[in-house]
Amino acid sequence: MTVSANWYLSLGAVLFSIGALGLLIRRNVLIMFMCVELMLNAANLTFVTFARELNDIGGQVLVFFVLVVAAAEVVVGLGIVVAIYRRRSSTSADDLHAMKG
Amino acid sequence: MLHLTWLIIALPLAGFVVQLALGRRLGDPVAGWVATAFVALSFVLSVGVYLSLLKVVAPVRSFSQTLWTWIPVSAGPGANGLHVTASLYLDPLSMTMVLFVTGISMLIHMYSVAYMKGDRDFPKFFLYLNLFVASMLILVLGSNMLVTFVGWEGVGTCSYFLIAFWFTRESAASAGKKAFIYNRIGDVGFLVAIFLTFERTGTLEYQAVFQDVNKIGPGYITAICLCLLLGVMGKSAQIPLFPWLADAMEGPTPVSALIHAATMVTAGVYLLCRVNPLLHASPDAAFTVACVGAATAFIAATIACAQDDIKKVLAYSTVSQLGYMFLAIGCGAYEAAIFLMIAHAFFKGLLFLGSGSVIHGLHDEQDLKRMGNLRRYMPITFITFAVGWLCIAGVPPFSGFWAKGDVLDNAWAAHPALWFVGIFTAGLTAYYMSRLTGLAFFGKDRWKDKSPLDAGRDMVEHHSEGSIPAPHESNWIMTVPLVVLAVFAALAGALDAAGPHLSLAHWVDPVFTDTLYSDNEAVHTEWLLAILDAIVAITFVTIGLRLWITRADRPKLESRVLRHSWYLNEIYDFLIGRPGARLAQFSSAVVDARVIDGAVNGVGTLVRRSGTLVRRSQTGYVRNYALAIVAGVVLLLAFALTRTWWS
């Protein structure tokens, strides 16, 4: 039995929703980061699926871009998280509302 | 020498420039003498030009000189070009004006050197005076309406500067503004007349306009003449624009003599004489001029009967005499108007300078009720003043008799009612001038007592303490102009009586179109009118003297209405001043504060309020922002999906 593209796409959608939901619900900055990664990879999965379905290498190339950007983002993001943790010894996103209007 | 005409204007103008550059350095009497010298040169030159003009053959005795092209707008499609040159025009009329303007200016410059001695702004006074003479000459010599208008505005500006010369006094400053604003109302009329003339004829040159009089159309001619009348009402202080001239007496006395008696205020008379072909073509306008003149002459004369300030009496008398000139012009008797203008320039200049001498001698006292018996102390001033008094009163054989007689003859020819107003005013004139002379030069030495008469009045500061020192005769710099003017004033009648070929009327006649009303009265009518004039003058002089030498206080003869000049100032204040002030206050309190500030502040408030409102969305919680993004994505998706389904 071959696994059809629909399964991959559904998995991508489920992963993306879990990530989005986690981002909205969780307060811990690290968890929120992981959720963002989850969403990015859900997108990657979708890209790859369509690349194979449509026989277009473009989708796979884009995945590499996403991976690179995600890596860079994690570096910067984790750096910020560490800096914040050093100042406040907390990683709760709700503590960081200094930009309140 | 005719080609040197431009130099007549350039000399006082050069004097102005010299004063501007060096006035302060030249200092007290020198600056005045320098200014006098420039005007004197100008006078000598105009005599030379006059002699040259005499050689030009009579029927076209004129000379025009184009200096440069001023406005060179060439003709465009469907429109006449506006081509105006800065050019001068010399004919018997303007020549006469130039001669007496420069001559009298010279004398008054000289007088001012003594009168203004020790003033803080001595050089500045002569700076303005020179500029005034130059402007007046531009006005007189202008060959087209626009050049005349430049001079017209120039004299108005100088008049403003000189009335407000002692600007630290509140009353002088506001009198200057008053004169300027009244003149401005008139200037609008003059400007509209210029526009209308250009619209109908496509040119502004007087001679070209006069050739095209028939092309203008009767309605337009009347409109132009009435607009000009409004213009000259302002400048020559006619009803209803005359109250400024009384306030103009806040200026130094030489200014009152030169600008507000002899020259500037006669500019209106000159202008109407200059455009006589237009007036001739519009009898309605001419009749209006005559009526305005007669009414002004009468009303101003009544006011002059009840004033206490020696200069105010003379000011209203000037208004009244200007009214006579307008009456003459309205009757088509331009020669008579010019004749009276010249005679008036002499005797009114003389009277003003005489009053200046009195004021000077009494240490700045202007109240007639605080003078008296001055003939003992100031003999030269008294004799010269008396000549002026008899002239203006119309006592033969002095010039006023001839000049006023001329006007009244023509008024009789035009309409007996005008003549009646004229002769009645002549009687009033004789009366109030005799009152003035009687109060100032005869009677008791009232200047000695600190009279209770003035207890309530605010006096000039330095009189309030101590006794007034005895009056003294002025020095020769002031008396020489008085004597010269007195001689001219007494003899000016000869201008008319000199015989048919030498008389002024014969000299200026080519300038004027025929008179409107046929002046074909029988000789015995003329004699009768003249004798009547003389009787009226002598009677009223006697009455005035008898009444006012014996007593200085006759309240019944000085009714409150006349003391307040028919409440004209109050009426204008009520009709124009107060509503204007209310409008200004309304604009300030409501339009500015509510409408304009309201709009500006409203925008600010709106931005601030909406900012406060929108600020709440910035919670600072990342999850809120994320939710907003998710919601946005969902909405976009929903939109995209529904679109695909529907289409």
Chai-1 contact restraints between the chains, C-beta under 6 A:
chainA,res_idxA,chainB,res_idxB,connection_type,confidence,min_distance_angstrom,max_distance_angstrom,comment,restraint_id
A,A20,B,V630,contact,1.0,0.0,6.0,A-B,restraint_1
A,L23,B,A626,contact,1.0,0.0,6.0,A-B,restraint_2
A,L24,B,R623,contact,1.0,0.0,6.0,A-B,restraint_3
A,L24,B,A626,contact,1.0,0.0,6.0,A-B,restraint_4
A,L24,B,L627,contact,1.0,0.0,6.0,A-B,restraint_5
A,A93,B,V622,contact,1.0,0.0,6.0,A-B,restraint_6
A,D94,B,Y621,contact,1.0,0.0,6.0,A-B,restraint_7
A,H97,B,G620,contact,1.0,0.0,6.0,A-B,restraint_8
A,H97,B,Y621,contact,1.0,0.0,6.0,A-B,restraint_9
A,M99,B,G620,contact,1.0,0.0,6.0,A-B,restraint_10
A,K100,B,T619,contact,1.0,0.0,6.0,A-B,restraint_11
A,K100,B,G620,contact,1.0,0.0,6.0,A-B,restraint_12
A,G101,B,R615,contact,1.0,0.0,6.0,A-B,restraint_13
A,G101,B,Q618,contact,1.0,0.0,6.0,A-B,restraint_14
